[in-house]
Amino acid sequence: MEKKKMILTTVAAVVVVAGGFWILGGPEGKSTVDFATEAVTKGNVSNFITATGTIEPVTEVEVGTQVSGIIDKIYVDYNSVVKKGELIAEMDKVTLQSELQSAKATYDGNKAEYDYQKKLYDRNRKLHEKQLISDTNYEETVYNFQRAQSAWEQSKAALAKAERNLSYATITSPIDGVVTSRDVEEGQTVASGFETPT
């Protein structure tokens, strides 16, 4: 039994020594290790990021107009960087300016009528207090003054609305950001009757 053990140990030792010679190339094999070296230089490191999916903005604001008309000019396109208050589009202003002029003329007429009826009312009120005109005449004066005042107030509101509508024809960016979509083209008519065009 001991003899078998000794034989096996000897055979194992011979195999290990033979394997070592074979791996290292025998007694003439190279015992040195070669290294490739390079001088240190300055350079740029490039990073590449690959992603899949849809990019979603943190805050998305749809910009539109509250008036109907023709888009005259568009100053931005997809991926345009815009600042808050920057002009991004303009609508045709001819119709809106005409509406403003009409509202101004109506306002001026109603203001003149109001001024006239107010003077008449002040004069007839004093006469009525002295009982120099009848109650019927005074009541008619009060009625005409109140109607003139109401028409003047109404035309004042209409004028303010026409001025506001004209300002809506100039479309500016409400925030700093990047344009992600553009739903209209120059020359296209937009109708704001049912929903705000974006």
C-alpha positions in Angstrom: 0.0 0.0 0.0 2.8 2.3 0.8 4.5 1.4 -2.4 1.5 2.4 -4.4 1.3 5.7 -2.6 4.9 6.5 -3.3 4.5 5.6 -7.0 1.4 7.9 -7.3 3.2 10.7 -5.5 6.2 10.4 -7.8 4.0 10.3 -10.9 2.1 13.4 -9.8 5.4 15.3 -9.1 6.7 14.3 -12.5 3.5 15.5 -14.2 3.6 18.9 -12.3 7.3 19.5 -13.2 6.6 18.5 -16.9 3.6 20.8 -17.0 5.6 23.7 -15.6 8.3 23.3 -18.2 5.8 23.0 -21.0 3.9 26.2 -19.8 7.0 28.3 -19.2 8.7 27.1 -22.4 11.4 25.0 -20.9 14.7 26.1 -19.6 15.1 28.5 -22.5 11.6 30.1 -22.1 11.3 33.8 -21.4 10.9 34.6 -17.8 10.2 38.3 -18.3 6.9 40.0 -18.8 6.5 42.7 -21.4 4.4 45.9 -20.8 3.1 48.3 -23.4 3.6 51.9 -22.1 2.3 55.2 -23.4 3.2 58.8 -22.5 0.5 60.7 -20.6 -1.4 63.3 -22.6 -4.3 65.6 -22.1 -7.5 64.9 -24.0 -11.3 64.9 -23.9 -13.4 62.2 -22.5 -16.5 61.4 -24.5 -19.6 60.3 -22.8 -22.5 58.7 -24.8 -25.9 58.2 -23.3 -28.5 56.1 -25.1 -32.1 56.1 -24.0 -35.4 54.9 -25.4 -38.9 56.2 -24.8 -40.7 59.5 -25.0 -39.2 62.7 -23.6 -41.8 64.5 -21.4 -41.3 68.1 -20.3 -41.4 68.9 -16.6 -43.9 71.8 -17.3 -45.8 72.1 -20.5 -47.7 75.3 -21.4 -50.0 75.5 -24.4 -49.8 78.9 -26.0 -52.7 80.2 -28.0 -55.0 83.1 -28.8 -58.4 84.0 -27.7 -59.4 85.7 -31.0 -60.1 84.3 -34.4 -58.2 85.3 -37.5 -55.3 84.5 -39.8 -51.8 83.7 -38.6 -49.7 86.4 -40.2 -46.2 85.5 -38.9 -44.7 82.7 -36.8 -41.2 83.4 -35.4 -40.4 80.1 -33.8 -40.1 76.5 -34.8 -39.6 73.1 -33.1 -36.9 73.1 -30.5 -36.6 76.9 -30.6 -35.4 78.3 -27.2 -37.7 81.1 -26.1 -37.6 83.6 -23.2 -40.6 84.8 -21.2 -42.3 87.7 -23.0 -40.6 86.9 -26.4 -42.7 87.4 -29.5 -43.5 84.0 -31.0 -46.4 84.8 -33.4 -48.6 87.5 -34.8 -52.1 87.4 -36.2 -53.5 89.6 -39.0 -54.6 92.8 -37.2 -56.6 94.6 -39.9 -60.0 93.2 -38.7 -59.2 93.7 -35.1 -58.1 97.3 -35.7 -61.3 98.0 -37.6 -63.3 96.6 -34.6 -61.3 98.9 -32.3 -62.0 102.0 -34.4 -65.7 101.1 -34.5 -65.8 100.6 -30.8 -63.9 103.9 -30.3 -66.4 105.8 -32.5 -69.4 104.3 -30.6 -67.7 105.2 -27.3 -67.2 108.8 -28.5 -70.8 109.1 -29.6 -72.2 107.7 -26.4 -69.8 109.9 -24.3 -71.1 113.0 -26.1 -74.7 111.9 -25.6 -74.0 111.2 -21.9 -72.4 114.7 -21.4 -75.4 116.4 -23.1 -78.0 114.4 -21.0 -76.0 115.0 -17.8 -76.1 118.8 -18.4 -79.8 118.6 -19.2 -80.5 116.5 -16.1 -78.6 118.9 -13.8 -80.5 121.9 -15.3 -83.9 120.2 -15.1 -83.2 118.9 -11.6 -82.7 122.5 -10.3 -85.8 123.6 -12.2 -87.8 120.7 -10.8 -86.7 121.6 -7.2 -88.1 125.1 -7.8 -91.2 123.5 -9.4 -90.7 125.3 -12.7 -91.1 122.1 -14.8 -93.6 119.3 -14.5 -92.9 115.9 -12.9 -93.3 114.3 -16.3 -90.7 116.4 -17.9 -88.3 115.8 -15.1 -88.9 112.0 -15.1 -88.3 112.0 -18.9 -85.0 113.8 -18.3 -83.9 111.3 -15.6 -84.9 108.4 -17.9 -82.9 109.9 -20.8 -79.9 110.6 -18.6 -79.9 107.0 -17.2 -80.1 105.5 -20.7 -77.2 107.7 -21.9 -75.2 106.7 -18.9 -75.9 103.0 -19.5 -75.0 103.3 -23.2 -71.8 105.1 -22.3 -70.8 102.4 -19.8 -71.6 99.7 -22.3 -69.5 101.3 -25.0 -66.6 101.8 -22.5 -66.6 98.0 -21.9 -66.9 97.3 -25.6 -63.9 99.6 -26.3 -61.8 97.9 -23.5 -62.7 94.5 -25.1 -61.7 95.6 -28.6 -58.4 96.9 -27.2 -57.8 93.6 -25.4 -58.7 91.6 -28.5 -56.1 93.6 -30.5 -53.5 92.8 -27.9 -54.3 89.1 -28.2 -53.1 89.2 -31.8 -49.6 89.5 -30.6 -48.7 86.2 -29.1 -45.7 86.0 -26.6 -44.1 83.2 -24.6 -45.5 83.0 -21.1 -42.4 81.2 -19.7 -38.8 80.5 -20.5 -38.6 77.2 -22.4 -38.3 75.2 -25.6 -41.0 74.9 -28.3 -42.0 71.2 -28.4 -44.8 71.5 -31.0 -46.3 73.9 -33.5 -49.9 73.2 -34.6 -50.4 76.0 -37.1 -48.7 77.5 -40.1 -48.4 81.0 -41.5 -51.6 82.0 -43.4 -53.8 79.5 -41.6 -57.1 80.7 -40.2 -57.8 79.9 -36.6 -61.2 80.0 -35.0 -61.5 80.5 -31.3 -65.3 79.9 -31.1 -65.1 76.5 -29.5 -61.6 76.1 -28.2 -58.4 78.1 -28.0 -56.1 77.4 -31.0 -52.6 76.4 -29.9 
